[in-house]
Amino acid sequence: RNDKQEAIGYSFGDVLLSLRKIDIFGETGLYDMELGFFEASKKDSSLVLEDFRMIPKYDKKEFSKKLKYQNDRFDLNIGRIVIASVGLERWLAGEPLMIPRVQIDSLDADIYRDKNVAFNSNRFPPFYNESFLKIPIPVVIDTLLITNSKILYGELAEGKPVAGTILLENLNIQSYDLTNQVAEDTIDHVM
């Protein structure tokens, strides 16, 4: 094996694709992003991502100076994401993309907003649920699990010297029946 093969780590057994140490380009230039490991399994049609990091290039004060308008600053680490039994063959046959389980383990997020930066009153970004509904392919996720996680949200109010914070520790979330096919869903199957 040469160095390139070791970095990619492809195998012809049950693993379709295995990549290590992936640097991800961010359009804003405000973050460094990397993924430690990615694997696609042919055997069970699963995807595994490990050690995802989204690291701000600037501390909170300097980051705010780089913004024209208010925006959240994310300092994010995710230990492991497993997307189980992705139904690609069904999706290619014209059916919704069926995913039995998405598990996110060891999410550690520090989210910060500086309210001293100007607010853009002409921007109306969609909420996360609205973004999910706008995914251009039909998707059904049976189970979403978030385990062993922590979220810290801080907000510096206009004119205040110190940010207020909310900390969610030992965070575990279970959510079921996530779909962007609302018209086909029933009252018995709601998130």
N, CA and C atoms as an extended XYZ file, in Angstrom:
573
Properties=species:S:1:pos:R:3:atomname:S:1:resname:S:1:resid:I:1 pbc="F F F"
N         0.843       -1.196        0.000 N   ARG     1
C         0.000        0.000        0.000 CA  ARG     1
C         0.878        1.247        0.000 C   ARG     1
N         0.483        2.217       -0.779 N   ASN     2
C         1.186        3.489       -0.697 CA  ASN     2
C         0.421        4.426        0.229 C   ASN     2
N         0.959        5.620        0.453 N   ASP     3
C         0.315        6.559        1.384 CA  ASP     3
C        -1.082        6.942        0.952 C   ASP     3
N        -1.300        7.097       -0.343 N   LYS     4
C        -2.621        7.487       -0.834 CA  LYS     4
C        -3.653        6.406       -0.509 C   LYS     4
N        -3.300        5.146       -0.710 N   GLN     5
C        -4.230        4.061       -0.393 CA  GLN     5
C        -4.525        4.013        1.101 C   GLN     5
N        -3.533        4.282        1.936 N   GLU     6
C        -3.763        4.281        3.381 CA  GLU     6
C        -4.721        5.383        3.770 C   GLU     6
N        -4.591        6.562        3.151 N   ALA     7
C        -5.486        7.679        3.472 CA  ALA     7
C        -6.905        7.369        3.026 C   ALA     7
N        -7.026        6.754        1.860 N   ILE     8
C        -8.363        6.439        1.363 CA  ILE     8
C        -8.865        5.163        2.013 C   ILE     8
N        -8.044        4.152        2.105 N   GLY     9
C        -8.392        2.924        2.796 CA  GLY     9
C        -9.489        2.130        2.114 C   GLY     9
N        -9.528        2.132        0.784 N   TYR    10
C       -10.606        1.402        0.132 CA  TYR    10
C       -10.391       -0.089        0.253 C   TYR    10
N       -11.489       -0.803        0.294 N   SER    11
C       -11.477       -2.247        0.464 CA  SER    11
C       -12.542       -2.821       -0.458 C   SER    11
N       -12.373       -4.050       -0.841 N   PHE    12
C       -13.348       -4.644       -1.748 CA  PHE    12
C       -14.218       -5.680       -1.047 C   PHE    12
N       -14.223       -5.691        0.275 N   GLY    13
C       -15.091       -6.593        1.020 CA  GLY    13
C       -16.467       -5.961        1.185 C   GLY    13
N       -16.895       -5.815        2.428 N   ASP    14
C       -18.196       -5.226        2.716 CA  ASP    14
C       -18.190       -3.712        2.636 C   ASP    14
N       -16.999       -3.112        2.627 N   VAL    15
C       -16.892       -1.660        2.614 CA  VAL    15
C       -16.804       -1.172        1.177 C   VAL    15
N       -17.717       -0.292        0.821 N   LEU    16
C       -17.740        0.280       -0.517 CA  LEU    16
C       -16.727        1.408       -0.640 C   LEU    16
N       -16.643        2.241        0.410 N   LEU    17
C       -15.745        3.387        0.390 CA  LEU    17
C       -15.359        3.738        1.814 C   LEU    17
N       -14.083        4.024        2.018 N   SER    18
C       -13.602        4.418        3.337 CA  SER    18
C       -12.579        5.531        3.155 C   SER    18
N       -12.845        6.687        3.769 N   LEU    19
C       -11.962        7.840        3.651 CA  LEU    19
C       -11.574        8.330        5.037 C   LEU    19
N       -10.365        8.864        5.156 N   ARG    20
C        -9.888        9.404        6.430 CA  ARG    20
C        -9.328       10.802        6.226 C   ARG    20
N        -9.434       11.606        7.289 N   LYS    21
C        -8.842       12.945        7.327 CA  LYS    21
C        -9.267       13.779        6.117 C   LYS    21
N       -10.524       14.168        6.105 N   ILE    22
C       -11.089       14.940        5.005 CA  ILE    22
C       -11.238       16.388        5.447 C   ILE    22
N       -10.634       17.302        4.714 N   ASP    23
C       -10.820       18.729        4.949 CA  ASP    23
C       -11.987       19.192        4.089 C   ASP    23
N       -12.893       19.981        4.683 N   ILE    24
C       -14.093       20.427        3.998 CA  ILE    24
C       -14.019       21.929        3.788 C   ILE    24
N       -14.271       22.370        2.580 N   PHE    25
C       -14.215       23.787        2.238 CA  PHE    25
C       -15.480       24.482        2.721 C   PHE    25
N       -15.329       25.594        3.416 N   GLY    26
C       -16.457       26.407        3.850 CA  GLY    26
C       -16.497       27.694        3.045 C   GLY    26
N       -17.630       28.014        2.464 N   GLU    27
C       -17.759       29.171        1.576 CA  GLU    27
C       -17.511       30.506        2.275 C   GLU    27
N       -17.871       30.623        3.534 N   THR    28
C       -17.774       31.918        4.216 CA  THR    28
C       -16.351       32.300        4.591 C   THR    28
N       -15.471       31.322        4.711 N   GLY    29
C       -14.111       31.594        5.144 CA  GLY    29
C       -13.992       31.813        6.644 C   GLY    29
N       -15.081       31.592        7.381 N   LEU    30
C       -15.081       31.817        8.822 CA  LEU    30
C       -14.764       30.556        9.623 C   LEU    30
N       -14.734       29.407        8.949 N   TYR    31
C       -14.570       28.131        9.650 CA  TYR    31
C       -13.531       27.253        8.965 C   TYR    31
N       -12.900       26.412        9.769 N   ASP    32
C       -12.169       25.249        9.283 CA  ASP    32
C       -13.064       24.064        9.601 C   ASP    32
N       -13.222       23.172        8.639 N   MET    33
C       -14.051       21.986        8.865 CA  MET    33
C       -13.273       20.750        8.445 C   MET    33
N       -13.481       19.681        9.201 N   GLU    34
C       -12.807       18.431        8.887 CA  GLU    34
C       -13.655       17.247        9.331 C   GLU    34
N       -13.436       16.151        8.666 N   LEU    35
C       -14.092       14.894        9.001 CA  LEU    35
C       -12.991       13.860        9.155 C   LEU    35
N       -12.945       13.213       10.310 N   GLY    36
C       -11.885       12.246       10.590 CA  GLY    36
C       -12.038       10.950        9.833 C   GLY    36
N       -13.298       10.532        9.578 N   PHE    37
C       -13.521        9.213        8.980 CA  PHE    37
C       -14.890        9.188        8.313 C   PHE    37
N       -14.939        8.585        7.128 N   PHE    38
C       -16.197        8.355        6.411 CA  PHE    38
C       -16.150        6.959        5.836 C   PHE    38
N       -17.244        6.213        6.042 N   GLU    39
C       -17.308        4.866        5.485 CA  GLU    39
C       -18.704        4.585        4.958 C   GLU    39
N       -18.772        4.022        3.770 N   ALA    40
C       -20.024        3.559        3.187 CA  ALA    40
C       -19.929        2.040        3.075 C   ALA    40
N       -20.888        1.355        3.678 N   SER    41
C       -20.881       -0.102        3.701 CA  SER    41
C       -21.840       -0.660        2.658 C   SER    41
N       -21.329       -1.556        1.870 N   LYS    42
C       -22.136       -2.229        0.848 CA  LYS    42
C       -23.035       -3.289        1.496 C   LYS    42
N       -22.532       -3.904        2.538 N   LYS    43
C       -23.240       -5.019        3.181 CA  LYS    43
C       -24.606       -4.597        3.738 C   LYS    43
N       -24.631       -3.509        4.516 N   ASP    44
C       -25.886       -3.092        5.151 CA  ASP    44
C       -26.352       -1.699        4.709 C   ASP    44
N       -25.753       -1.171        3.652 N   SER    45
C       -26.123        0.146        3.109 CA  SER    45
C       -26.088        1.245        4.171 C   SER    45
N       -25.084        1.201        5.028 N   SER    46
C       -24.979        2.213        6.072 CA  SER    46
C       -23.843        3.186        5.770 C   SER    46
N       -23.959        4.363        6.369 N   LEU    47
C       -22.917        5.376        6.287 CA  LEU    47
C       -22.455        5.683        7.703 C   LEU    47
N       -21.157        5.804        7.896 N   VAL    48
C       -20.593        6.143        9.201 CA  VAL    48
C       -19.664        7.337        9.011 C   VAL    48
N       -19.877        8.363        9.823 N   LEU    49
C       -19.013        9.539        9.832 CA  LEU    49
C       -18.501        9.703       11.256 C   LEU    49
N       -17.218        9.965       11.401 N   GLU    50
C       -16.644       10.136       12.735 CA  GLU    50
C       -15.789       11.392       12.794 C   GLU    50
N       -15.780       11.976       13.959 N   ASP    51
C       -14.916       13.117       14.275 CA  ASP    51
C       -15.110       14.290       13.311 C   ASP    51
N       -16.371       14.728       13.176 N   PHE    52
C       -16.645       15.936       12.392 CA  PHE    52
C       -16.374       17.140       13.283 C   PHE    52
N       -15.654       18.108       12.740 N   ARG    53
C       -15.348       19.327       13.491 CA  ARG    53
C       -15.607       20.538       12.610 C   ARG    53
N       -16.297       21.507       13.175 N   MET    54
C       -16.518       22.809       12.542 CA  MET    54
C       -15.946       23.827       13.522 C   MET    54
N       -14.784       24.370       13.172 N   ILE    55
C       -14.010       25.178       14.102 CA  ILE    55
C       -13.958       26.617       13.599 C   ILE    55
N       -14.478       27.558       14.372 N   PRO    56
C       -14.375       28.962       13.956 CA  PRO    56
C       -12.915       29.394       13.865 C   PRO    56
N       -12.603       30.202       12.855 N   LYS    57
C       -11.235       30.689       12.685 CA  LYS    57
C       -10.928       31.840       13.640 C   LYS    57
N       -11.982       32.397       14.283 N   TYR    58
C       -11.799       33.562       15.138 CA  TYR    58
C       -12.513       33.350       16.463 C   TYR    58
N       -12.003       34.013       17.522 N   ASP    59
C       -12.702       33.965       18.800 CA  ASP    59
C       -14.037       34.716       18.655 C   ASP    59
N       -14.857       34.658       19.680 N   LYS    60
C       -16.219       35.201       19.583 CA  LYS    60
C       -16.238       36.689       19.247 C   LYS    60
N       -15.375       37.456       19.866 N   LYS    61
C       -15.349       38.905       19.635 CA  LYS    61
C       -14.892       39.223       18.209 C   LYS    61
N       -13.818       38.584       17.776 N   GLU    62
C       -13.282       38.828       16.432 CA  GLU    62
C       -14.243       38.307       15.357 C   GLU    62
N       -14.885       37.181       15.631 N   PHE    63
C       -15.862       36.611       14.698 CA  PHE    63
C       -16.982       37.624       14.433 C   PHE    63
N       -17.481       38.244       15.497 N   SER    64
C       -18.556       39.236       15.360 CA  SER    64
C       -18.122       40.412       14.499 C   SER    64
N       -16.849       40.798       14.589 N   LYS    65
C       -16.339       41.904       13.781 CA  LYS    65
C       -16.301       41.567       12.293 C   LYS    65
N       -16.250       40.282       11.970 N   LYS    66
C       -16.189       39.846       10.571 CA  LYS    66
C       -17.570       39.820        9.915 C   LYS    66
N       -18.633       39.951       10.710 N   LEU    67
C       -19.996       39.840       10.198 CA  LEU    67
C       -20.569       41.202        9.815 C   LEU    67
N       -21.289       41.224        8.696 N   LYS    68
C       -22.034       42.428        8.318 CA  LYS    68
C       -23.343       42.469        9.107 C   LYS    68
N       -23.959       41.288        9.284 N   TYR    69
C       -25.224       41.158       10.013 CA  TYR    69
C       -25.111       40.034       11.049 C   TYR    69
N       -25.977       40.068       12.037 N   GLN    70
C       -26.028       39.033       13.078 CA  GLN    70
C       -26.102       37.645       12.458 C   GLN    70
N       -25.354       36.737       13.059 N   ASN    71
C       -25.415       35.342       12.656 CA  ASN    71
C       -24.854       34.507       13.800 C   ASN    71
N       -25.239       33.250       13.866 N   ASP    72
C       -24.720       32.368       14.898 CA  ASP    72
C       -23.299       31.940       14.565 C   ASP    72
N       -22.482       31.833       15.593 N   ARG    73
C       -21.125       31.287       15.492 CA  ARG    73
C       -21.186       29.887       16.070 C   ARG    73
N       -20.785       28.894       15.293 N   PHE    74
C       -20.830       27.496       15.720 CA  PHE    74
C       -19.423       26.979       15.971 C   PHE    74
N       -19.225       26.378       17.120 N   ASP    75
C       -18.022       25.610       17.407 CA  ASP    75
C       -18.552       24.204       17.692 C   ASP    75
N       -18.360       23.300       16.751 N   LEU    76
C       -19.094       22.047       16.746 CA  LEU    76
C       -18.169       20.848       16.598 C   LEU    76
N       -18.397       19.841       17.427 N   ASN    77
C       -17.733       18.542       17.307 CA  ASN    77
C       -18.803       17.462       17.377 C   ASN    77
N       -18.725       16.507       16.484 N   ILE    78
C       -19.622       15.360       16.522 CA  ILE    78
C       -18.755       14.111       16.489 C   ILE    78
N       -18.870       13.296       17.531 N   GLY    79
C       -18.055       12.086       17.630 CA  GLY    79
C       -18.367       11.068       16.550 C   GLY    79
N       -19.672       10.792       16.358 N   ARG    80
C       -20.031        9.721       15.410 CA  ARG    80
C       -21.457        9.920       14.911 C   ARG    80
N       -21.636        9.714       13.628 N   ILE    81
C       -22.962        9.707       13.009 CA  ILE    81
C       -23.091        8.400       12.241 C   ILE    81
N       -24.160        7.668       12.515 N   VAL    82
C       -24.441        6.438       11.774 CA  VAL    82
C       -25.793        6.600       11.101 C   VAL    82
N       -25.792        6.449        9.796 N   ILE    83
C       -27.029        6.478        9.013 CA  ILE    83
C       -27.237        5.048        8.531 C   ILE    83
N       -28.214        4.359        9.136 N   ALA    84
C       -28.367        2.919        8.943 CA  ALA    84
C       -29.259        2.575        7.757 C   ALA    84
N       -28.843        1.586        7.019 N   SER    85
C       -29.649        0.958        5.956 CA  SER    85
C       -30.305        1.962        5.015 C   SER    85
N       -29.489        2.823        4.444 N   VAL    86
C       -30.004        3.817        3.503 CA  VAL    86
C       -30.638        3.080        2.322 C   VAL    86
N       -31.887        3.360        2.056 N   GLY    87
C       -32.625        2.670        0.996 CA  GLY    87
C       -32.392        3.276       -0.381 C   GLY    87
N       -31.139        3.274       -0.841 N   LEU    88
C       -30.818        3.886       -2.131 CA  LEU    88
C       -31.494        3.177       -3.302 C   LEU    88
N       -31.541        1.856       -3.259 N   GLU    89
C       -32.150        1.120       -4.372 CA  GLU    89
C       -33.631        1.464       -4.500 C   GLU    89
N       -34.333        1.552       -3.393 N   ARG    90
C       -35.759        1.937       -3.427 CA  ARG    90
C       -35.913        3.343       -3.969 C   ARG    90
N       -35.018        4.255       -3.508 N   TRP    91
C       -35.082        5.635       -3.964 CA  TRP    91
C       -34.813        5.724       -5.470 C   TRP    91
N       -33.822        4.970       -5.955 N   LEU    92
C       -33.529        4.963       -7.385 CA  LEU    92
C       -34.688        4.385       -8.194 C   LEU    92
N       -35.515        3.566       -7.538 N   ALA    93
C       -36.704        2.999       -8.189 CA  ALA    93
C       -37.897        3.950       -8.116 C   ALA    93
N       -37.684        5.156       -7.590 N   GLY    94
C       -38.750        6.153       -7.574 CA  GLY    94
C       -39.524        6.262       -6.275 C   GLY    94
N       -39.137        5.525       -5.258 N   GLU    95
C       -39.806        5.596       -3.961 CA  GLU    95
C       -39.067        6.588       -3.054 C   GLU    95
N       -39.684        6.981       -1.941 N   PRO    96
C       -38.988        7.888       -1.012 CA  PRO    96
C       -37.703        7.257       -0.484 C   PRO    96
N       -36.733        8.101       -0.139 N   LEU    97
C       -35.501        7.639        0.479 CA  LEU    97
C       -35.841        7.238        1.910 C   LEU    97
N       -35.796        5.956        2.193 N   MET    98
C       -36.159        5.419        3.505 CA  MET    98
C       -34.885        5.198        4.332 C   MET    98
N       -34.845        5.801        5.509 N   ILE    99
C       -33.713        5.643        6.417 CA  ILE    99
C       -34.269        5.179        7.759 C   ILE    99
N       -33.995        3.936        8.152 N   PRO   100
C       -34.541        3.433        9.412 CA  PRO   100
C       -34.027        4.155       10.654 C   PRO   100
N       -32.719        4.574       10.629 N   ARG   101
C       -32.176        5.188       11.843 CA  ARG   101
C       -31.006        6.103       11.501 C   ARG   101
N       -31.034        7.266       12.130 N   VAL   102
C       -29.879        8.166       12.135 CA  VAL   102
C       -29.508        8.339       13.597 C   VAL   102
N       -28.263        7.989       13.930 N   GLN   103
C       -27.803        8.147       15.311 CA  GLN   103
C       -26.612        9.092       15.336 C   GLN   103
N       -26.751       10.129       16.149 N   ILE   104
C       -25.692       11.107       16.350 CA  ILE   104
C       -25.216       10.944       17.786 C   ILE   104
N       -23.950       10.613       17.950 N   ASP   105
C       -23.411       10.378       19.289 CA  ASP   105
C       -22.295       11.379       19.574 C   ASP   105
N       -22.302       11.903       20.773 N   SER   106
C       -21.269       12.822       21.260 CA  SER   106
C       -21.217       14.123       20.466 C   SER   106
N       -22.376       14.740       20.328 N   LEU   107
C       -22.463       16.084       19.757 CA  LEU   107
C       -22.065       17.074       20.852 C   LEU   107
N       -21.154       17.959       20.538 N   ASP   108
C       -20.729       18.998       21.474 CA  ASP   108
C       -20.767       20.314       20.703 C   ASP   108
N       -21.768       21.142       20.988 N   ALA   109
C       -21.966       22.381       20.232 CA  ALA   109
C       -21.908       23.584       21.159 C   ALA   109
N       -21.129       24.578       20.763 N   ASP   110
C       -21.080       25.874       21.426 CA  ASP   110
C       -21.566       26.881       20.382 C   ASP   110
N       -22.761       27.413       20.592 N   ILE   111
C       -23.394       28.321       19.634 CA  ILE   111
C       -23.485       29.695       20.292 C   ILE   111
N       -23.113       30.723       19.546 N   TYR   112
C       -23.019       32.061       20.122 CA  TYR   112
C       -23.549       33.089       19.129 C   TYR   112
N       -24.262       34.078       19.640 N   ARG   113
C       -24.760       35.184       18.813 CA  ARG   113
C       -24.501       36.501       19.529 C   ARG   113
N       -23.957       37.445       18.779 N   ASP   114
C       -23.693       38.782       19.296 CA  ASP   114
C       -24.772       39.722       18.764 C   ASP   114
N       -25.655       40.178       19.652 N   LYS   115
C       -26.764       41.053       19.265 CA  LYS   115
C       -26.326       42.509       19.065 C   LYS   115
N       -25.033       42.788       19.256 N   ASN   116
C       -24.506       44.124       18.981 CA  ASN   116
C       -24.216       44.328       17.495 C   ASN   116
N       -24.196       43.243       16.742 N   VAL   117
C       -24.034       43.309       15.295 CA  VAL   117
C       -25.394       43.659       14.691 C   VAL   117
N       -25.379       44.414       13.615 N   ALA   118
C       -26.633       44.850       12.976 CA  ALA   118
C       -27.497       43.649       12.585 C   ALA   118
N       -28.805       43.824       12.719 N   PHE   119
C       -29.768       42.786       12.348 CA  PHE   119
C       -30.248       43.059       10.922 C   PHE   119
N       -30.273       42.023       10.094 N   ASN   120
C       -30.748       42.161        8.716 CA  ASN   120
C       -32.252       41.917        8.688 C   ASN   120
N       -33.026       42.987        8.639 N   SER   121
C       -34.490       42.857        8.668 CA  SER   121
C       -35.058       42.438        7.314 C   SER   121
N       -34.207       42.303        6.287 N   ASN   122
C       -34.667       41.851        4.969 CA  ASN   122
C       -34.404       40.374        4.741 C   ASN   122
N       -33.820       39.703        5.716 N   ARG   123
C       -33.486       38.283        5.579 CA  ARG   123
C       -34.439       37.457        6.439 C   ARG   123
N       -35.043       36.478        5.825 N   PHE   124
C       -35.978       35.607        6.534 CA  PHE   124
C       -35.563       34.157        6.299 C   PHE   124
N       -34.515       33.697        6.989 N   PRO   125
C       -34.066       32.317        6.765 CA  PRO   125
C       -35.118       31.331        7.259 C   PRO   125
N       -35.227       30.204        6.582 N   PRO   126
C       -36.206       29.210        7.037 CA  PRO   126
C       -35.777       28.572        8.351 C   PRO   126
N       -36.766       28.160        9.141 N   PHE   127
C       -36.482       27.365       10.328 CA  PHE   127
C       -35.974       25.999        9.858 C   PHE   127
N       -35.343       25.250       10.775 N   TYR   128
C       -34.780       23.954       10.402 CA  TYR   128
C       -35.853       23.021        9.840 C   TYR   128
N       -37.045       23.030       10.438 N   ASN   129
C       -38.101       22.155        9.929 CA  ASN   129
C       -38.539       22.569        8.519 C   ASN   129
N       -38.518       23.864        8.246 N   GLU   130
C       -38.870       24.336        6.910 CA  GLU   130
C       -37.804       23.920        5.896 C   GLU   130
N       -36.538       23.976        6.294 N   SER   131
C       -35.457       23.522        5.409 CA  SER   131
C       -35.603       22.041        5.104 C   SER   131
N       -35.949       21.247        6.120 N   PHE   132
C       -36.149       19.805        5.934 CA  PHE   132
C       -37.285       19.547        4.947 C   PHE   132
N       -38.368       20.311        5.079 N   LEU   133
C       -39.507       20.126        4.178 CA  LEU   133
C       -39.164       20.478        2.738 C   LEU   133
N       -38.162       21.320        2.531 N   LYS   134
C       -37.788       21.750        1.181 CA  LYS   134
C       -36.743       20.860        0.518 C   LYS   134
N       -36.318       19.787        1.164 N   ILE   135
C       -35.372       18.862        0.526 CA  ILE   135
C       -36.050       18.347       -0.744 C   ILE   135
N       -35.372       18.419       -1.890 N   PRO   136
C       -36.029       18.138       -3.167 CA  PRO   136
C       -36.354       16.667       -3.440 C   PRO   136
N       -35.937       15.765       -2.570 N   ILE   137
C       -36.303       14.361       -2.750 CA  ILE   137
C       -37.160       13.918       -1.573 C   ILE   137
N       -38.090       12.993       -1.784 N   PRO   138
C       -38.902       12.509       -0.661 CA  PRO   138
C       -38.052       11.688        0.310 C   PRO   138
N       -38.105       12.049        1.603 N   VAL   139
C       -37.289       11.412        2.632 CA  VAL   139
C       -38.180       10.973        3.785 C   VAL   139
N       -37.902        9.772        4.302 N   VAL   140
C       -38.558        9.279        5.512 CA  VAL   140
C       -37.466        8.739        6.427 C   VAL   140
N       -37.348        9.334        7.619 N   ILE   141
C       -36.411        8.851        8.632 CA  ILE   141
C       -37.250        8.298        9.770 C   ILE   141
N       -37.167        6.998        9.984 N   ASP   142
C       -37.985        6.363       11.007 CA  ASP   142
C       -37.584        6.824       12.406 C   ASP   142
N       -36.275        6.816       12.711 N   THR   143
C       -35.808        7.134       14.058 CA  THR   143
C       -34.569        8.018       13.997 C   THR   143
N       -34.592        9.091       14.773 N   LEU   144
C       -33.424        9.953       14.966 CA  LEU   144
C       -33.050        9.877       16.434 C   LEU   144
N       -31.807        9.504       16.706 N   LEU   145
C       -31.314        9.414       18.076 CA  LEU   145
C       -30.113       10.336       18.229 C   LEU   145
N       -30.132       11.153       19.259 N   ILE   146
C       -28.981       11.964       19.630 CA  ILE   146
C       -28.624       11.552       21.050 C   ILE   146
N       -27.385       11.095       21.242 N   THR   147
C       -26.983       10.549       22.537 CA  THR   147
C       -25.687       11.195       23.025 C   THR   147
N       -25.506       11.198       24.342 N   ASN   148
C       -24.262       11.646       24.981 CA  ASN   148
C       -23.820       13.018       24.479 C   ASN   148
N       -24.736       13.959       24.447 N   SER   149
C       -24.458       15.230       23.797 CA  SER   149
C       -24.595       16.423       24.729 C   SER   149
N       -24.075       17.569       24.239 N   LYS   150
C       -24.103       18.798       25.019 CA  LYS   150
C       -24.234       19.975       24.055 C   LYS   150
N       -25.131       20.903       24.390 N   ILE   151
C       -25.294       22.129       23.613 CA  ILE   151
C       -25.229       23.316       24.567 C   ILE   151
N       -24.341       24.239       24.253 N   LEU   152
C       -24.232       25.493       24.986 CA  LEU   152
C       -24.617       26.604       24.026 C   LEU   152
N       -25.653       27.373       24.393 N   TYR   153
C       -26.060       28.510       23.571 CA  TYR   153
C       -25.819       29.785       24.358 C   TYR   153
N       -25.080       30.705       23.758 N   GLY   154
C       -24.801       31.976       24.395 CA  GLY   154
C       -25.239       33.122       23.499 C   GLY   154
N       -25.748       34.176       24.141 N   GLU   155
C       -26.199       35.334       23.384 CA  GLU   155
C       -25.782       36.593       24.132 C   GLU   155
N       -25.061       37.455       23.430 N   LEU   156
C       -24.649       38.721       23.999 CA  LEU   156
C       -25.689       39.765       23.613 C   LEU   156
N       -26.473       40.227       24.594 N   ALA   157
C       -27.525       41.217       24.337 CA  ALA   157
C       -26.883       42.566       24.023 C   ALA   157
N       -27.598       43.345       23.254 N   GLU   158
C       -27.096       44.653       22.837 CA  GLU   158
C       -26.739       45.497       24.057 C   GLU   158
N       -25.493       46.019       24.066 N   GLY   159
C       -25.038       46.892       25.137 CA  GLY   159
C       -24.618       46.196       26.414 C   GLY   159
N       -24.684       44.873       26.469 N   LYS   160
C       -24.318       44.133       27.687 CA  LYS   160
C       -22.865       43.664       27.607 C   LYS   160
N       -22.177       43.577       28.772 N   PRO   161
C       -20.767       43.172       28.756 CA  PRO   161
C       -20.547       41.650       28.725 C   PRO   161
N       -21.555       40.898       29.166 N   VAL   162
C       -21.393       39.448       29.283 CA  VAL   162
C       -22.590       38.750       28.636 C   VAL   162
N       -22.319       37.648       27.953 N   ALA   163
C       -23.382       36.880       27.295 CA  ALA   163
C       -24.163       36.051       28.310 C   ALA   163
N       -25.454       35.938       28.076 N   GLY   164
C       -26.270       34.983       28.818 CA  GLY   164
C       -26.141       33.631       28.125 C   GLY   164
N       -26.225       32.551       28.909 N   THR   165
C       -26.047       31.221       28.314 CA  THR   165
C       -27.115       30.247       28.798 C   THR   165
N       -27.354       29.266       27.970 N   ILE   166
C       -28.208       28.125       28.315 CA  ILE   166
C       -27.392       26.880       27.997 C   ILE   166
N       -27.296       25.955       28.958 N   LEU   167
C       -26.521       24.735       28.775 CA  LEU   167
C       -27.442       23.523       28.870 C   LEU   167
N       -27.411       22.696       27.849 N   LEU   168
C       -28.118       21.412       27.859 CA  LEU   168
C       -27.047       20.331       27.931 C   LEU   168
N       -26.905       19.720       29.114 N   GLU   169
C       -25.898       18.684       29.325 CA  GLU   169
C       -26.558       17.312       29.325 C   GLU   169
N       -25.744       16.297       29.115 N   ASN   170
C       -26.247       14.921       29.099 CA  ASN   170
C       -27.492       14.822       28.231 C   ASN   170
N       -27.412       15.424       27.060 N   LEU   171
C       -28.559       15.531       26.159 CA  LEU   171
C       -28.754       14.238       25.382 C   LEU   171
N       -29.956       13.701       25.461 N   ASN   172
C       -30.350       12.528       24.696 CA  ASN   172
C       -31.722       12.825       24.108 C   ASN   172
N       -31.838       12.670       22.804 N   ILE   173
C       -33.092       12.969       22.108 CA  ILE   173
C       -33.482       11.768       21.266 C   ILE   173
N       -34.761       11.453       21.276 N   GLN   174
C       -35.313       10.438       20.381 CA  GLN   174
C       -36.466       11.076       19.637 C   GLN   174
N       -36.446       10.969       18.316 N   SER   175
C       -37.521       11.508       17.499 CA  SER   175
C       -37.873       10.477       16.444 C   SER   175
N       -39.149       10.394       16.138 N   TYR   176
C       -39.614        9.343       15.233 CA  TYR   176
C       -40.438        9.926       14.095 C   TYR   176
N       -40.459        9.199       12.983 N   ASP   177
C       -41.291        9.501       11.822 CA  ASP   177
C       -41.049       10.914       11.293 C   ASP   177
N       -39.823       11.181       10.900 N   LEU   178
C       -39.493       12.449       10.272 CA  LEU   178
C       -39.646       12.289        8.764 C   LEU   178
N       -40.417       13.146        8.156 N   THR   179
C       -40.613       13.066        6.712 CA  THR   179
C       -40.884       14.442        6.142 C   THR   179
N       -40.515       14.612        4.898 N   ASN   180
C       -40.863       15.840        4.201 CA  ASN   180
C       -42.065       15.622        3.290 C   ASN   180
N       -42.724       14.482        3.445 N   GLN   181
C       -43.909       14.138        2.666 CA  GLN   181
C       -45.159       14.326        3.510 C   GLN   181
N       -45.388       15.565        3.935 N   VAL   182
C       -46.460       15.875        4.872 CA  VAL   182
C       -47.831       15.549        4.295 C   VAL   182
N       -48.043       15.818        3.036 N   ALA   183
C       -49.359       15.581        2.426 CA  ALA   183
C       -49.745       14.106        2.469 C   ALA   183
N       -48.740       13.226        2.456 N   GLU   184
C       -49.012       11.791        2.485 CA  GLU   184
C       -49.021       11.226        3.904 C   GLU   184
N       -48.684       12.038        4.872 N   ASP   185
C       -48.643       11.596        6.253 CA  ASP   185
C       -50.051       11.695        6.857 C   ASP   185
N       -50.239       11.051        7.997 N   THR   186
C       -51.535       11.100        8.662 CA  THR   186
C       -51.364       11.642       10.066 C   THR   186
N       -52.435       11.895       10.738 N   ILE   187
C       -52.381       12.393       12.108 CA  ILE   187
C       -51.740       11.380       13.044 C   ILE   187
N       -51.712       10.110       12.654 N   ASP   188
C       -51.084        9.077       13.479 CA  ASP   188
C       -49.556        9.099       13.391 C   ASP   188
N       -49.011        9.766       12.378 N   HIS   189
C       -47.574        9.777       12.170 CA  HIS   189
C       -47.078       11.199       12.118 C   HIS   189
N       -46.883       11.770       13.274 N   VAL   190
C       -46.343       13.129       13.328 CA  VAL   190
C       -45.095       13.121       14.186 C   VAL   190
N       -44.194       14.086       13.908 N   MET   191
C       -42.972       14.175       14.697 CA  MET   191
C       -43.347       14.630       16.098 C   MET   191
